[in-house]
Amino acid sequence: MQTVYELVRDAEKSDLNGVTTFSKYVSMSQRENIEKTEAYLNSKHLSGDTDYMGREKPFFNIVLAARNIWFRATDIDRKNIIFRHRNPLLALIASVKLQEWMKEQRFGVFLNDWGITLASHGSSVCKFIQGKELSAQVMDWNNFICDPIDFDNNAKIEKLYYTPAQLRRQKGYDKEMVKKLLESRTTRKTADGQHKDQKDDYILVYEVHGELPLSYLSDEDKDDDTYVQQMHVLSFQEKSEKEFEEFSLYRGREANDPYMITHLLKKDGQTYTGGAVMNLFEAQWMVNHSQKQ
């Protein structure tokens, strides 16, 4: 029976290197499409900024304008969200209260993040946590791992980067494990392992949610075949090839899966559908190629 740490490492490896076949002539890498979308939005060539002679390569960006048009065409504002009821007065009162709540919670920021992610990537993963207040946030595809075919029935993994001070402040984490983990440090990286910056005081932590074997919580082999919704926060450091030092910062059952995926154009059996940018991959390449010629 694989451990939750092995599950995370396998999922990360599959996310980076896996290719999904959707039909005889259609296969793609979810991670490659995400990375390519981000590169094109930021006017970056996949082959580098200079040619074989060291000359800077121009990037004639056509995808950014298209993404912005998609965003404006599908944008939802707070004012568009209202209650409807057979009693108009009750609907009015409920709508006023809802608008007050959304203003206090800055729900408009969430709606903008959601809309721009949908326009850019075609699909957006939202996370809802109910505490004293409802927390709603849009996941960054660059730091989110999920199954490319069946989103709902597989584990979802967030990659989080904490400073030592932030890690110590996290409520509910095992303080002893946090203390041990602080001895190991890493720089912030992109999904394919590139350093985001030169800071070496950020620690990579994985937050895992899903219906997983109960044995992950009970440490009892008899619970291997019983599945319950649960959450884990963990980290690990590679000591040598296939040998890791592992840290469990938090684990416990949860009532519901906090993630929900939404699409502009849903495609059956496909988690990441691709937005305005992916639809112009070939056109963007051809524009750049023609201009260079």
ZIWO-V674544 format. One record per pair of residues at least 12 apart in sequence whose C-alpha atoms are under 10 Angstrom apart, sorted by the first residue. I is the first residue (numbers start at 1). GAP is how many residues later the second one is. D is the distance in whole Angstrom. If there is no record, write none. Layout:
# ZIWO-V674544
[[I/GAP/D] [I/GAP/D]]
This chain:
# ZIWO-V674544
[[1/212/10] [1/214/10] [1/220/9] [1/223/8] [2/214/10] [2/222/10] [3/210/10] [3/212/9] [3/213/7] [4/204/9] [4/208/9] [4/209/9] [4/211/10] [4/212/7] [4/213/10] [4/228/8] [4/230/9] [4/244/10] [5/201/9] [5/203/10] [5/227/10] [5/229/8] [5/230/8] [5/231/8] [5/239/9] [5/241/7] [5/242/9] [5/243/9] [7/148/9] [7/201/10] [8/137/9] [8/147/9] [8/148/9] [8/149/8] [8/198/8] [8/199/10] [8/200/8] [8/226/9] [8/227/10] [9/227/10] [11/134/7] [11/135/8] [11/136/8] [11/144/9] [11/145/9] [11/146/9] [12/132/10] [12/133/7] [12/134/9] [12/145/9] [12/147/10] [12/179/9] [12/180/10] [13/179/10] [14/15/10] [14/17/10] [14/131/9] [14/132/10] [14/133/9] [14/134/10] [15/14/8] [15/15/7] [15/16/6] [15/17/9] [15/129/10] [15/130/7] [15/131/8] [15/132/8] [15/133/8] [15/176/9] [15/177/9] [16/13/8] [16/14/9] [16/15/6] [16/16/8] [16/129/9] [16/175/7] [16/176/6] [16/177/9] [17/12/8] [17/13/9] [17/14/8] [17/15/9] [17/175/9] [18/12/8] [18/13/8] [18/14/10] [18/130/9] [19/12/9] [19/13/9] [19/129/9] [20/128/7] [20/129/8] [20/250/9] [21/128/10] [22/127/9] [22/246/10] [22/247/8] [22/248/8] [28/120/10] [29/119/9] [29/243/10] [30/115/10] [30/116/10] [30/117/9] [30/118/6] [30/119/10] [30/240/9] [30/241/8] [30/242/7] [30/243/9] [30/244/9] [31/110/9] [31/111/8] [31/113/10] [31/114/9] [31/117/9] [31/160/8] [31/161/9] [31/241/9] [32/159/10] [32/160/9] [33/88/9] [33/239/9] [33/240/10] [33/241/8] [33/244/10] [33/245/7] [33/248/9] [34/86/9] [34/87/7] [34/107/7] [34/108/7] [34/157/10] [34/238/9] [34/240/8] [34/243/10] [34/244/9] [35/106/9] [35/107/8] [35/155/9] [35/156/8] [35/157/9] [36/241/9] [36/242/8] [36/245/8] [37/26/9] [37/83/7] [37/84/7] [37/237/9] [37/238/9] [37/239/9] [37/240/6] [37/241/6] [37/242/10] [37/243/10] [37/244/8] [38/82/9] [38/83/9] [38/103/10] [38/104/9] [38/239/9] [38/240/10] [39/238/10] [40/19/9] [40/20/10] [40/21/7] [40/22/9] [40/23/7] [40/24/8] [40/237/7] [40/238/9] [40/240/10] [40/241/8] [40/244/8] [40/245/10] [41/20/8] [41/21/9] [41/22/7] [41/23/6] [41/24/10] [41/26/9] [41/79/8] [41/236/7] [42/17/10] [42/19/9] [42/21/10] [42/22/8] [43/15/9] [43/16/6] [43/17/8] [43/18/6] [43/19/9] [43/20/9] [43/21/9] [44/13/9] [44/14/9] [44/15/7] [44/16/10] [44/17/9] [45/12/8] [45/13/9] [45/14/7] [45/240/9] [45/243/9] [57/231/9] [57/234/10] [57/235/8] [58/230/7] [58/231/10] [58/233/8] [58/234/8] [59/225/9] [59/226/9] [59/228/9] [59/229/6] [59/230/9] [59/232/9] [59/233/9] [60/224/8] [60/225/9] [60/227/7] [60/228/6] [60/229/10] [60/231/8] [60/232/10] [61/223/7] [61/224/10] [61/226/8] [61/227/8] [62/215/9] [62/218/8] [62/219/10] [62/221/8] [62/222/6] [62/223/10] [62/225/8] [62/226/10] [63/57/9] [63/213/7] [63/214/5] [63/215/9] [63/216/9] [63/217/7] [63/218/8] [63/220/9] [63/221/7] [64/56/9] [64/212/9] [64/213/8] [65/211/9] [65/212/10] [66/53/9] [66/54/9] [66/209/10] [66/210/6] [66/211/7] [66/213/10] [66/214/9] [67/49/8] [67/50/10] [67/51/9] [67/52/6] [67/53/6] [67/54/9] [67/208/8] [67/209/5] [67/210/6] [67/211/10] [67/213/10] [68/48/8] [68/51/7] [68/52/8] [68/208/9] [69/50/8] [69/207/9] [70/45/9] [70/46/9] [70/48/9] [70/49/5] [70/50/8] [70/52/10] [70/194/10] [70/205/9] [70/206/7] [71/41/9] [71/43/10] [71/44/6] [71/45/6] [71/46/9] [71/47/8] [71/48/5] [71/49/8] [71/205/9] [72/43/9] [72/44/9] [72/47/9] [73/42/10] [73/46/9] [74/41/7] [74/42/9] [74/44/9] [74/45/8] [74/190/9] [75/36/8] [75/37/7] [75/39/9] [75/40/6] [75/41/8] [75/43/10] [75/44/9] [76/32/9] [76/35/7] [76/36/8] [76/38/9] [76/39/7] [77/30/9] [77/31/7] [77/32/10] [77/34/7] [77/35/8] [77/38/10] [78/20/9] [78/21/7] [78/24/7] [78/25/8] [78/28/10] [78/29/7] [78/30/6] [78/31/10] [78/33/8] [78/34/10] [79/16/9] [79/20/8] [79/23/10] [79/29/9] [81/14/8] [81/17/8] [81/18/8] [81/21/10] [82/12/8] [82/13/5] [82/14/8] [82/15/10] [82/16/8] [82/17/8] [83/12/5] [83/13/9] [83/15/8] [105/28/9] [105/29/8] [105/30/8] [105/31/9] [106/30/10] [107/28/9] [107/29/8] [107/30/9] [109/27/10] [109/28/9] [110/16/9] [110/25/10] [110/26/7] [110/27/6] [110/28/7] [111/25/10] [111/26/9] [111/27/9] [112/26/10] [113/13/10] [113/24/8] [113/25/6] [113/26/9] [113/27/10] [114/12/8] [114/23/8] [114/24/6] [114/25/9] [114/148/9] [115/23/10] [115/149/9] [117/21/8] [117/22/9] [117/23/9] [117/24/9] [117/146/10] [117/158/9] [118/144/8] [118/145/7] [118/146/6] [118/147/10] [118/155/10] [118/156/9] [118/157/7] [118/158/9] [119/144/9] [119/145/8] [119/155/9] [119/156/5] [119/157/6] [119/158/8] [120/154/7] [120/155/5] [120/156/6] [120/157/6] [120/158/8] [121/20/9] [121/142/9] [121/143/9] [121/151/7] [121/152/7] [121/153/5] [121/154/4] [121/155/7] [121/156/7] [121/157/7] [121/158/10] [122/140/9] [122/141/6] [122/142/6] [122/143/7] [122/144/8] [122/149/10] [122/150/7] [122/151/5] [122/152/4] [122/153/4] [122/154/7] [122/155/9] [122/156/9] [122/157/10] [123/18/9] [123/138/7] [123/139/6] [123/140/4] [123/141/7] [123/142/8] [123/143/8] [123/147/10] [123/148/8] [123/149/6] [123/150/6] [123/151/7] [123/152/7] [124/14/7] [124/15/7] [124/16/9] [124/17/8] [124/136/8] [124/137/6] [124/138/5] [124/139/6] [124/140/9] [124/147/10] [124/148/8] [124/149/10] [125/12/9] [125/13/6] [125/14/5] [125/15/8] [125/16/8] [125/19/9] [125/26/10] [125/134/7] [125/135/6] [125/136/4] [125/137/6] [125/138/9] [125/146/10] [125/147/10] [126/12/5] [126/13/6] [126/14/9] [126/132/8] [126/133/6] [126/134/5] [126/135/6] [126/136/8] [127/12/7] [127/130/9] [127/131/5] [127/132/5] [127/133/6] [127/134/9] [128/128/10] [128/129/9] [128/130/5] [128/131/7] [128/132/8] [129/127/10] [129/128/9] [129/129/6] [129/130/9] [130/128/9] [136/122/10] [136/123/10] [137/122/10] [138/121/10] [138/122/10] [138/123/10] [139/19/8] [139/120/9] [139/122/10] [140/18/9] [140/19/10] [141/17/9] [141/50/9] [141/131/10] [142/16/10] [142/17/9] [142/47/10] [142/48/7] [142/49/6] [142/50/9] [143/14/8] [143/15/6] [143/16/5] [143/17/7] [143/18/10] [143/46/9] [143/47/8] [143/48/7] [143/63/10] [144/12/8] [144/13/6] [144/14/5] [144/15/6] [144/16/9] [144/47/9] [144/62/10] [144/63/10] [145/12/5] [145/13/6] [145/14/8] [145/46/9] [145/63/10] [146/12/9] [146/125/8] [146/126/10] [147/123/9] [147/124/7] [147/125/9] [148/121/8] [148/122/6] [148/123/5] [148/124/7] [148/125/10] [149/118/10] [149/119/8] [149/120/5] [149/121/5] [149/122/5] [149/123/8] [150/118/9] [150/119/6] [150/120/7] [150/121/7] [151/108/10] [151/109/9] [151/110/8] [151/118/9] [151/119/8] [151/120/6] [151/121/9] [152/58/9] [152/59/10] [152/105/9] [152/107/9] [152/108/8] [152/109/8] [152/119/9] [153/57/8] [153/58/8] [154/55/9] [154/56/6] [154/57/7] [154/58/9] [155/53/7] [155/54/6] [155/55/4] [155/56/7] [155/57/8] [155/74/10] [155/75/10] [155/76/10] [155/102/10] [156/50/10] [156/51/8] [156/52/6] [156/53/5] [156/54/6] [156/55/10] [156/75/10] [156/101/9] [156/102/10] [156/103/8] [157/49/6] [157/50/6] [157/51/5] [157/52/7] [157/53/9] [157/74/10] [157/75/9] [157/76/10] [158/47/8] [158/48/6] [158/49/5] [158/50/7] [158/51/9] [158/75/9] [159/30/10] [159/31/10] [159/32/9] [159/45/7] [159/46/6] [159/47/5] [159/48/7] [159/49/9] [159/74/10] [159/76/10] [160/28/9] [160/42/9] [160/43/8] [160/44/6] [160/45/5] [160/46/6] [160/47/7] [160/73/10] [160/75/10] [161/25/9] [161/26/9] [161/27/7] [161/28/9] [161/40/9] [161/41/6] [161/42/5] [161/43/5] [161/44/6] [161/45/9] [162/23/10] [162/24/10] [162/26/9] [162/39/8] [162/40/5] [162/41/5] [162/42/7] [162/43/7] [163/19/9] [163/22/9] [163/23/10] [163/36/10] [163/37/9] [163/38/6] [163/39/5] [163/40/6] [163/41/9] [164/14/9] [164/15/9] [164/17/9] [164/18/6] [164/19/10] [164/21/9] [164/37/7] [164/38/7] [164/39/7] [165/17/10] [165/36/10] [165/37/10] [166/36/10] [166/37/10] [167/12/9] [167/14/9] [167/15/8] [167/35/10] [167/36/8] [167/38/9] [167/82/10] [168/14/9] [170/79/10] [171/79/10] [172/77/8] [172/78/7] [172/79/9] [173/60/8] [173/61/10] [173/75/9] [173/76/5] [173/77/5] [173/78/9] [174/59/10] [174/73/9] [174/74/8] [174/75/5] [174/76/6] [174/77/9] [175/74/8] [175/75/10] [176/71/10] [176/72/10] [176/73/9] [177/57/9] [177/58/10] [177/69/9] [177/70/6] [177/71/7] [177/72/6] [177/73/9] [178/56/10] [178/57/10] [178/69/8] [178/70/9] [178/71/7] [178/72/10] [180/66/10] [180/67/8] [181/22/8] [181/23/10] [181/24/10] [181/53/10] [181/54/8] [181/55/8] [181/56/9] [181/64/9] [181/65/9] [181/66/7] [181/67/10] [181/68/9] [182/19/9] [182/20/10] [182/21/8] [183/20/10] [184/17/9] [184/18/10] [184/19/7] [184/20/10] [184/51/10] [184/52/9] [184/53/7] [184/61/10] [185/14/10] [185/15/6] [185/16/6] [185/17/6] [185/18/5] [185/19/8] [185/52/9] [186/12/10] [186/13/8] [186/14/5] [186/15/6] [186/16/6] [186/17/5] [186/18/7] [186/51/9] [187/12/6] [187/13/5] [187/14/7] [187/15/5] [187/16/7] [187/17/8] [188/12/8] [188/13/9] [188/14/6] [188/15/8] [188/16/7] [189/13/10] [189/15/9] [203/32/9] [203/33/10] [204/30/9] [204/31/7] [204/32/8] [204/33/9] [205/28/7] [205/29/6] [205/30/5] [205/31/8] [205/42/9] [205/43/10] [205/44/9] [206/26/8] [206/27/6] [206/28/5] [206/29/6] [206/30/9] [206/42/10] [206/43/10] [207/24/7] [207/25/6] [207/26/4] [207/27/7] [207/28/9] [207/42/10] [207/43/9] [207/44/10] [208/22/8] [208/23/6] [208/24/5] [208/25/6] [208/26/8] [208/43/9] [209/20/7] [209/21/6] [209/22/5] [209/23/7] [209/24/9] [209/42/10] [209/44/10] [209/45/9] [209/47/9] [209/48/7] [209/49/8] [209/50/9] [210/17/9] [210/18/8] [210/19/5] [210/20/6] [210/21/7] [210/22/9] [210/43/10] [210/44/9] [210/46/9] [210/47/7] [210/48/9] [210/49/10] [211/15/9] [211/16/6] [211/17/5] [211/18/4] [211/19/6] [211/20/9] [211/42/10] [211/43/10] [211/45/10] [211/46/8] [212/12/9] [212/13/9] [212/14/8] [212/15/5] [212/16/6] [212/17/6] [212/18/7] [212/19/9] [212/41/10] [213/12/6] [213/13/5] [213/14/4] [213/15/6] [213/16/9] [213/17/9] [214/12/6] [214/13/5] [214/14/6] [214/15/9] [214/16/8] [214/38/10] [214/39/9] [215/12/9] [215/13/10] [216/12/10] [216/14/9] [216/15/10] [216/16/9] [216/35/8] [216/36/9] [217/13/8] [217/14/10] [217/15/9] [217/34/7] [217/35/7] [217/36/8] [218/34/10] [228/25/7] [228/26/8] [228/27/9] [228/28/10] [229/23/9] [229/24/6] [229/25/6] [229/26/7] [229/27/7] [229/28/7] [230/21/7] [230/22/6] [230/23/4] [230/24/5] [230/25/8] [230/26/8] [230/27/8] [231/19/8] [231/20/6] [231/21/6] [231/22/6] [231/23/7] [231/24/10] [231/25/10] [231/26/9] [231/27/10] [232/16/8] [232/17/8] [232/18/6] [232/19/4] [232/20/7] [232/21/9] [233/14/9] [233/15/6] [233/16/5] [233/17/5] [233/18/6] [233/19/9] [234/12/8] [234/13/6] [234/14/5] [234/15/5] [234/16/7] [234/17/9] [235/12/5] [235/13/7] [235/14/8] [236/12/9] [263/12/9]]
